[in-house]
Amino acid sequence: MKSIRHPLESKGRPDPAIRRVARRAASIVAALLAFVWAGCDRPFVEISTPEIEILEPDPNRIVTDARVEFAVRASSFRPIDRVVLAGEPMDFNASTRVWSMSVDVAPGLSELVITAYDTQGVAGTDTAVVVYIPFTFSLSPASLPFGRGNHAAILMTNGDILVTGGSFTPGGEGTDEALIFTPGTLSFDVLPNPMTKPRVGHTMVNTPDGRVLIVGGGSRGLIRDVLTLVVEPEIFDPVTGEFNTVPVRGDPILRAEHTMSARNTNSGFYIDLFGGIGDVRAGSSQELGIRPDIRTFLFHNDTLIARSPDVGGYLSEPISGHTQASLSSRSDLEADRYLIHGTWFGTEFFESTSFTVDFADSLGLLPVETGVTLSPRTHHASAALAPGLVATFGGIQGESGPVVGSIEIFADRSDRFLTLPIQARPLFRYQHTATKLADNRILLAGGFDTNGNSLSLVEYFVFSAQ
């Protein structure tokens, strides 16, 4: 085998020049070793900071008392000297090695900084996020004249609530009946003029002139083909009490169980449709599926004009039976940021989706994923509690799964859902509506119970923001 020699190797005596280089290299190596050995004689100093473990309150649960108990543990390689919460020293229990303190918090979300100091003054920090929701839950003396689900409800600009459509059995034929409820009264009144079409799984928005635009839906709750979808939108005028068909310019609206937002801008009044069950091909060859798109329409001269197939790409996942609620502090027609969430249930697995969209984002309408609900659900109801807080009520886990009775609150600043502890549980229902009133009450109406019975009962969820 051929041997490959290193350039410094030679059969005879090394060249003097090579020996001088070797001696010089050896001197440099010796100096470096001496420097390293000298450094090893110096004391090693740990620079890590104290670590904090938050024991209480539970980060996944909402507190319902303004007085909150905090408990933490702090550790470091040096002893912990003190722990401070929101600028105030915490008490230390030597037997449990737990630091504790009680703090009064304001309604909504609070962020409190916790700082632990070791005996050398090195500090470590963490932030405790607390969501305090003082609330009451009560049954309304008013009820729907007939139980129904998968209907739509909206607080109109005149202060009344409009309820439209729905079905009287799960998946059943839709109704064209419309109701008016004036908060403070004891009854929902049936309007003498019905809608132009029976609808189930449709959406409604207020227009700048005080009318209500009604879009999409199906002729029955169980949608098995595109022909079940209602094509023609309509508009309700509370002054005349009449419903009229709205023509569409561009591809027709073929979707149900979607959500819709409205934007009143300098360039006009727009609606945006998100997801839903509908025609996923939008051509001569129709196919029913779950839509992943966002479509925008300009409402001008009582006509909906399709602006483009979408306004900012597609949703993070195809979604239907979901909800959409404002995270903005602006009015409904000026809101620019929304939470959209729901769950798709397959035969063997489910996939929960939750994201925000922001029409004010300079980069465009890009869905931003958030934390998902702790209990997967679809056909639930959601409403804004306050800017940055959205409440989600009820729902069902799949077409024939259990009905969800829990209430979860999404806190925008913490980017997560939290469970609201409740002693007197609300009605277990799905395909109901949640409508926020002017006085911060949320009206929950209709839906179906665990046995598939239609509900006429109305409940109030009241969040005390002050």
N, C-alpha and C positions, 0 to 999 in steps of 0.2 A: 504494500500500500504506500502510495506516495505521501511523504510528509511535507506539510506546508509550514514553513518556519516563520516565526515572528520576525520582523525586521531587525530587532535587537539581537537576535541570535546569530552566532558565527561559530565555525569549526575551530578557529584559532583564538588568539588573544584579542579581547575587545579593543576596538579603536579608541585612542586616548580622548578624542572629542566626545565619543559616546559615553566614556566613563565620566567625563566632567558633567554631562547632562544628567546622568543617573545620580551622581552625588548631589547635584543641585535639587533634583526632584525629591530625593530622600530628605534633604534638609527642610523643604517646604512641607512635606507630609509630617515630619516630626514636629514642626511648629504648629501645624493645625491640630495635631493630637494633643499637644500641650495646652492649647487654647480650650479645647473641648473638656479636657480633664479639669482645668481650672474652673470652667463654668459649672461642672458637676459638683464642685465644693460649695456653690452658693445655695442658699435655702430656696426651695420651690414654693411659690405662692399660688394658692387656688383663687381663681377669679370668678367662679360660678356664683350666681345670685340665688337667694332663697326661692323655693318653690311653694306655691299656694294651692291647696285643695279645698274647693268650696263644697261643704257638706250640706248646708241649708241656706236658702230654700232650694227645692227641687227645680232644676232648670227646665224641666219638661211640663211643669204645672204652673197655672196662674194662681196668684194669691188673691183672696177675696176680703182680706182685712188690711187696713192701712198700716197696722203695726206688724212689721215683718221681723222674724228672728233669723239672724245670720250666725252661722257656725262654720269655722274654717280650721284647717290644720296647716301649719307652715313648717318647712324643714330646710336644713342646709347643713354643710359639713361643720359649720360653726354654730354655736347656740343662737336661737332666735331671741332677740332682745324685746321686741314689741311688734304688734300688728295694728295697723290703723285702717279704719273703714270710713270713707268719705271725710277724712280729716280728723276723725275722733278715735281715741285709743279703744281697742277691744279688751274684754276681760279674759284672763287666762285661767283655765282649770288644769291644775298640775296633774291630777289623777287621770284625766282623759286626754290631756295634752291638746285641748280644743280651745280656740279663741272664739268668743261669742259676743253678741251685741244686738239690741233691738233698735230698729230705725223706722220712722214714719215715712211712707212714700206717697207720692201723689198718684191719682188715677192715670192709667195709661202705662207707658214703658219708662222705666228709670234705669240708668246705668250708674253704678256705684263702684268707685275705684278702691281696691284693697291693696295695701302696701305692707310688706313684711320686712323688717330690718334685723340683720344679725348683729352680733356684739361689736363688729368692726364698722358698723354703719352701712354695709352693703345692702341695697334694697332690691326686692323683687315685687312686681306688681301683677295684678289680675283685675278683671272687671266682672262684677256680678250684674247680670241683667234680670230685672224683676218687672213683671207685668201684673199690675194691680187692676182688676176689673170689678168694681162694686156694681151689683146688678140685682134686679128682681125679675121674677118670672110669674106671669099671671094669665088666667084664662079670661078672654074677652066675653062680655055679655052678648056681643054681636056674633053672628055666625053666618056662613054662606047658606043660601036657601036650599041648595042641594050640594052634597059632597062631590068633589071633583079633584082631579090631579092632572099634572102636566099642562096646566094653564099658564097664563102670564098675568102679572100684576105690576102696576106702576103708580107712583105718586105724581099726579098731574100738576102743572104749574098753578092751577086754581086751588090746590090743597086737597082735592078729592082723590080717591084711589079708584082706578079703573081695573077691573078684572075681566079677562076675555078668554073664551074658548076652554080647552081642556076636554077630558073624557070622564065619564062617570064610573068606568071600570078600567083596570090596568090594561093598556093596549087596545082599548075599545074605540068605538067611533067617536069622532070629535063633535063638539057642539059649537054652534054659532052664537050662543048666548053671551051677553055682556052684562056686567054688574057695575054699579057705582056705590061706593061707600064714603060717607063723609065722617072723618074721625070725630068722635064724641057722640055720634048717634048710635042707635041700637040695631041697625039693620043694613044689609046689603040689598040694594034695590035693583031689580031686573030692568034693563033699558028696553023701551018699547021697540026700538029698531035693532035688529040683530046685526052681526057682522056680515060682510058679503060672502064669506066662506067659513065653514066649520074649520077650526084649527086646533092642533095639538102640538106642543113642543115648539112654539113660535116665540118671537121676541118683540119688545116694544120700546120705543124711545120717544121722549118729548121733542117737539120741534120748536124753533124760536118763537113762533106765533101762538103757542099754547095748545096746538093739536097733538095727536099721538099717532106715530107711524108704526104700523104693524107689519112684520116681515117674516116670511118663511113658515115653517111648520108642515105638518102632515094632516091628511084628512082623518087619520086614525092614529092611535098611539103606537101600534105595532107596525113598523115600516119595513116591508119586505121587498119593495121595488120602487123605482123612481116615480112611477105613476101615482104613488101614494102621496107624494110631496105636493104642497100647494104652491103654485107658481106666482100668482098675482098678489103683490102687497096691497095694503089698504090703509086708509087714514081715518081717524075718528076726530070729529069736531065736537068738543063739549058744549059749545054754544047752541048748535042745532041738534045735537044728539044723533047725528047721522054718520054712517060709515060709507066710504066711497073707495072704489078701486084706484090704485096708483099704477100708471103704465111704467114700463121699464125699457130703457134704450140700452141695447147691448145684450150680452148673454143673460138668460133668465136666472132668477134666484131659485135654486133647487137645493134646499137644505132644511133640516129640522134639528132640534136639540143642539143648536149652536148658541153663541152669545153675540151680542151686538153693543157697540158703543157709538156715541154721537159726538161730533166736533163742530162747533160753530166758530168759523174762522173768518178772517178778512176776505178770503176768496170764495166763501160760500159755506153752506151747511152740508156736512158729510156724515155718512154712516159707514161703519166698518164691521164686517161679519167675520167671526172667528170659528173655524172648525165646523163640526156638526156632521150628521148623517146626510149624505146627498149624492149627487152625480159627480163622480170623481174623474170623469173623462171630459165633460163639458163639450160634447160634440154630437155628431149624428148617432154614434154608437154609445148609448148611455150605460153606465154601470154604477150600481149602488155601493157605497163604501163610506168609510170615515174620512172626512176631508181634513187635510193638513194646512189649508191655505187661509189667507186673509184677503177678502175682497172689499173694495171701497166704491161707494156710490155717492155722487153729488145729487142732492135733492133740490131741484130747481123747477119752478113753475109747476109744482105738483107732479113732477116726473122724476123718477130715479134714473140717473145716467151713470152707467158703468165707467169708471175712470181707468181702471187697469185690472189685470187679473189679481194683483196683490199690491200691497203698499210697502213691503219690506221683507221679501222672501217668504219663507214658510214658517209655520210653528215648529217648535222643537219636536213634537210628535203629533200625529193625527189624534184628534180628540173630539168626543161628543158627550152629551149628558153632563157637561162641566158647568162651572159658574164663572162669572166675571164681576169683579167689584172694584170700585175706585180706591186708590191709595192716596189720592190727591186731596188737598184742602180746598180746591176750587169747586164751583158748582158743577152739576151734571153735564151741562153743555160746554163747559170749559175744562173739565177734567182731562188730564193728559197722561196719567200713569195708572195702570190697572194690574190687579192680580187675577190670573186665570189658572184654575186647577181642577183636576178630576182624576178618575182612575178608569183604565180599560181592563175589563175582566174577561179572560179567556176560559177555556174549559179546564185548564190545568194550572194556570198562573194568572197573575194580574200585574199591571204596570201603572204606577201612580205618576202623574205629571203635574208640575207646578212651575209657573214662570211669571215674570212681570214683563209688560210692554210699556214703552215710554214714547209717546208721540213727540215729545220735546227733545228727544235725544238727537244731537247733531249728526250722529253716525247712521241714523235711520232707525226704522222700527225693527229692532233685533230682540227676539225673546231672550230673557236672562233667567236661567233656571234658579229655583229657590228650593228650600226644604219642602218636603211633601207632608200631607196630613199623617198624623200618627195612626189613625184608623182609615184604611182605604175605603173610598166611597164614590158613588156616582148618583146622579139624579138627586143631589143635595140642594140646599139653598144657601146663598151667601149674601151678606150686606155689609157695608162699611159702618164700623162703630164710630170711628174718628179718623182723622188723617193718619195713615200708616197702620191702622188696625182694622182687620176684616174678620167678621164672625161667620162661621160655617155651621149649619144646623142639619142634622139628620142625614138621610141618604140611604142607599142600599148597596150591598156588595154583590153585584152581578144581577142578572135578570130574575133569578129566583133565590138569591142569597139572603142572609139575615139583614134586617133593617137596623141601621145605626142610630143610636139614641144620644150619642155624645155630642158636645159642642166644643169646637176648637177655634182658637183665635190665632190668626196670623199676625205676627209683629214684624213690620217691615225692617226696622232697624236691627233686629236680631236675625232676620232672614229665616224664620222658622215658625212652625205651628206649635201651639201649646194647648193642653187640655184644660178646660174650665171645670173645676170641681163643682158639682151641683148635688144638692140633697134631694130636692123634689124634681125628678126628671121630667122633661117636657115629653110631649107625645112622640112616640116612635113613628116617624113618617118619612116618606120620600115623594119625589115629584110634586113638592109643595112650593110655595113662594115665600120670600123674605123681603119685605118692603120697608125701607127706613122712612119714618115720618119726620116732620119738621121739629118735633120736640125730643128727638133722639131715641124714641121708641122704635122697635123693629116689630112689624106685624107679620106673623107666620100664619098662613092660611092654606086650607085644603090639603091635598096630598092623599096618599094611601097608607094604611097601617100594615102591620106585620102579616095580617091575614088577607091583604088585598082589598079591604073595604075602603071606600072613598070617605074622606073626612070633611065635615062641614065646620068643625071647630076652629076657632081663631085664638091664637095666643099672642101675648105681648112680652118681648124681651126688652128690658129697660136698662141701659147703661148710664150710670151716674157719673158724668164726666167731670163734674165740679167737686 
